[in-house]
Amino acid sequence: GIERLVEASCYRKQKDGVKPQTAKELYGDNEPSVTRLERFTACACAHFLTYGLRLREREEYEFAAVDFGNVFHRSLEHYARKVEKESGDWTALPEEKQRQFVEESVEESIVDYSNTVLYSSARNAYMIPRMKRMLTRTVWGLTRQLERGEFKPEGYEVSFASGKIDRIDICENKDEVYVKVLDYKTGAKAFDMAAFYYGLQLQLVVYMEEALKLEEQKHPGKKAVPAGIFYYRMKDPVVDKEIDEEKLNEAILKELRLDGIVNGDDAVVRRLDKEFSGTSSVIPVARTKAGYSKTSKTLSAEEFGEVLRYSGEKRKELRRAMTEGEADAAPYAMGQNTGCDFCRFRNICGFDERIEGYEYRKLAKLSQEEVIERIEDRKSDKTSDEDSRMEGGAAGDGDNMDERTRAGH
């Protein structure tokens, strides 16, 4: 008994992983989705258990938050299809038609979902009118945002190897096609440049990469220009109702403002919000006498290009680590968030900070400016490495490992 206690007290966690050949057999050669890459970044062990061993939780007969999100997402898909069939113009649809389409879309999405538990209790029956109220507000917000700009929806639920884009909007001139990518979220998720840099939030940038390729194919001879990558957070905000209707609508619109990154070129901003002055009600941009405010989420066209380039590099880096069989229980920690927060496997992975060798991968919080600086430094480092190889030298493994560490992996 004492020997076992001594053995336990001296236990040190061993590094986990599988052989590259095993990883190939488990994961195949397919392009990993953005969701997979983000999961791998959050914790390689959680990725292995999900996509390698394909562990699943026991299904319980109840309507959970994830069901609400899925059904709501589906409702919005149905609504968009109905608008496309009608005229294609969200802003020209009469209010009566909007209401009709909302009602039909929610009902149809529940049938699609084949989840009769929705009707099985008073609590879940309440979900249906709530969903209709939220969809009414969402449709109102998305329509107002389109009215404020010059962009029109060009594609819905656009599938790629890396995932599915909820919506692509475009705006054209003689030589260019401006591209806006929209992803619908039922939570309060905000775009964080540091999370993107580390590989925890690649989705919007990867979707823009794919959308730019697609639009250049669709518009031969025109250059596809990124205008903005956005989350639309689907909610029904509570605002002060003791104000006149116009101010009330503007207050609601500000609560529903898109979150993400905007191409700060003035011509692009004006196309996204024709009424922009001071603080935009539709995009995360505000202006002071000195230029854009510090709270504005803007990048120059050159910086946007660097972010897109870095995204491609980061994905290659993560795929390489994945195929090498990395499966260590080493979740990330950044600020208050960790890879364990919503993990289904936290009780079976063995991660325990009290045991030597188990620790979070601590990622520094970085401002947008710091992320851009690191991306540009990384580019110049690579250029120097290439120059040294041309001259007969080569960057050592230590340099490469340092770079992976700096990028949070």
SULMO-V891049 format. One record per helix or strand. SS is the DSSP state (alpha for helix, beta for strand). FROM is the first residue (numbers start at 1). TO is the last residue. If there is no record, write none. Layout:
# SULMO-V891049
ss=SS from=FROM to=TO
ss=SS from=FROM to=TO
This chain:
# SULMO-V891049
ss=alpha from=2 to=9
ss=beta from=12 to=12
ss=beta from=17 to=17
ss=alpha from=20 to=27
ss=alpha from=34 to=42
ss=alpha from=44 to=52
ss=alpha from=65 to=86
ss=alpha from=90 to=92
ss=alpha from=95 to=113
ss=alpha from=116 to=119
ss=alpha from=122 to=148
ss=beta from=152 to=160
ss=beta from=163 to=172
ss=beta from=176 to=185
ss=alpha from=193 to=198
ss=alpha from=203 to=218
ss=beta from=223 to=233
ss=alpha from=245 to=255
ss=beta from=259 to=263
ss=alpha from=266 to=272
ss=beta from=279 to=279
ss=beta from=286 to=288
ss=beta from=291 to=292
ss=beta from=298 to=299
ss=alpha from=301 to=323
ss=beta from=326 to=326
ss=beta from=332 to=334
ss=beta from=337 to=338
ss=beta from=356 to=356
ss=beta from=361 to=362
ss=alpha from=368 to=390
ss=alpha from=397 to=406
